[in-house]
Amino acid sequence: LALPLPGKSLRWKFSNLLLLDDFASHILLKLLAQAKEKVAYSWNPHPWFWVIRTSQELSYIKGLKETGSKFLKIVGGDTPLDRWTERFWQRKETSYKFLFNFEKNRSFYYNVVDDYIVTFTLDDAATKYIDNLYESTASYQQLDIAKLMDLFKARYRLGFKIENSKNKAQLIRKRFAKVFSANKQAKT
């Protein structure tokens, strides 16, 4: 996959969350492997990919370690299910905060690596489903994973974009710097 030149972008469409997650993980590891700054700045309204694909996400963290990279992650929820993922985020590779109001649009997730902005967009149905799941679940043990897998395989209209924009990437990094410099421990 050739990455976009400065000022350009590439777009894809996906029909289910599992395919989108596979592609996003692949692209992010590729970007981090060649990055000058080995840091990904990540906004996730909810870390749903951990709930249904824990072993794959652990492999992703292993790949992150192999590239010598780190994540600065902001999660847009603070439910028990959002917090459940903390157990997998090792401090050496992941610094994180739970901030509901960091972004208003809960349908998009993004990561910034160097000058690349990787964004994936969920349709209203997927966004509502994930928000409702997180708001209505008191613990991970309550989840019916087999039923969840069916729902995550359901058809949605999902978008994925890689954009090469130095200015936009700098603005996002500055917003993250404000959040993470406010508390060097990076955990709230």
N, C-alpha and C positions, 0 to 999 in steps of 0.2 A: 504494500500500500504506500503510495507516494503521498506525503503530507502536503497540505496547501501552502502555497507561496505567501509571503506577506501581503495582507489585504484581501486574501482569498479565503474561501471556505469550501468544504465538501459536505454533502448531506446524504443521509440514508433514511429509509422508512422501515419500520419493523412492525410485526403483527402480534408479538407477545413479549412479555416482560423477560422471560428466560433468554430468548435470543438477544434481546437488547443488552441484558446483563453480560452475556458471554462476549459480545462485540465490544462493549465498553471496557471490560477488564483487559481484553487483548490490546486495545488501542492505548489505554493508559499505561500499561506496562511497557509497550513499545516506546511511547513518548518519554517515560522516565528513564529507560535504558540509555537513551541518547541525549537526555537533558543536561544542560550546563548547570542549572540549579536543581539539585536532586530533591525538590519539594513539590508536592501537589497540594493546591489549595482547593478544598472540596466543600461544596454546599449540598446537603441532602435533607430534604424535608423530613424523610424517615429512612433509615437504613434497611429497607425491606429485603434487600438481596441477602442479608445475613440470616434472616428468619427462615428462608426456604432453601438456602444453599450454603450452609455454614462451612462444609468441607471445602467447597470451591473457594469461598472467601478466605479461608485459612491458607489455601494454596496461593491465592493472590497476595496475601501478606508475606508469604515466603518469597514470592517473586519480588516484592517490594524490598525485602531485606537484601536479596541478591543484587539488586541495582544500587544498593546503598542509599535508598530514598526514604523520605519521610512524608507523612500526610499532616496537614493542618486542616482539620475537619470541623465544620459547623453543622450540627444536626438541628433541624427545625421543629423538633418535638421534644417533650420531656416526660413521656409516658413510661410506665414500667417496661414496655416492649422496646422503646427507644433505648432505655438504660440497660436492657439485657445485653446489648452488643458490647458494652464496655469491657466485659470479661475477655474479649478477644483482641482488644486494642492495646498493644504493648506500648508503653511510654516511649521506648526508643524510636519506634516507627510512626506513632500516631499521637498527636496532641489534639484535643477536641474540646468543644463547648456545646452546650445545649442552649440554643437561642431561638425561640419561636419567631421573633419579629425581625430576624436578620434580612430575610427576603419576603416580600408579600406574595409572590406567585408560587404556590405550592405544587404546580404542575411541572416545574422544571428543576433539574439537577445539573450542577456543573462542576467541572474541575479545571484548574489552570495549571499548566506545566510550561515553564518558560513563557513564550509568547502565544502558546496555543490554548484556546478555550474549547473544552469538550463539553457539549451540552446535550442532555437528552430530555425530551419533552414527552409527558404523558397526556393522554386525552382526559376529558372530564371523568369518564367512567373509571379509569384506572386510578386517577387521583382520589376520587371519592371513596373507592374501594379501600385503598391503602390508608387514607385518613381514618375511615370508619374502623378498620381493623385495629389500628393503633389506639384509637380512643376507647374502643370497647373491650380490649384485652388487658386483664389484670396481671397476667403472667404468661411466660412462654409455655409453661406446662398446660395451659388451657387450649392451646392451638391444636387443631386437627391438621397435621402436615399434609396428609394425602388429599384432603379437601382443598387446602391452600394451593397445592401444586396444580390441581385442576383449574383453579381460578387464575393462577399466574400464567397458565398456558392458554387461557382464553384469548380471544381476538380483541385487540385494541388498536387504536391509531397512535403509533409512537414514532417520534422523530429523534434523529441523532445528527449532530453537527460538529465538525472540527473546523475551527476558525483560527486563522493566524493574524492576530491583531495586537501589536506591541502596546498601543495606548490603552485598549480595553483591558488587557491582561494586567498592566500596571495599576489601573484603577481598582481592579478586584484585589490585587495583592495588598494595596494600601488599606482597603477596608478590612481585610483579614489581619493586617499588622496592628491596626487599632484594637481589634478584639483580643488578639493574643498578647499584645504588649501590656494590656490592662491587668493581666494576671499571668505572670511568668509560669506559674504552675500549670496553667491551661486547662484546669478541670474545675467545673462549677457544679 
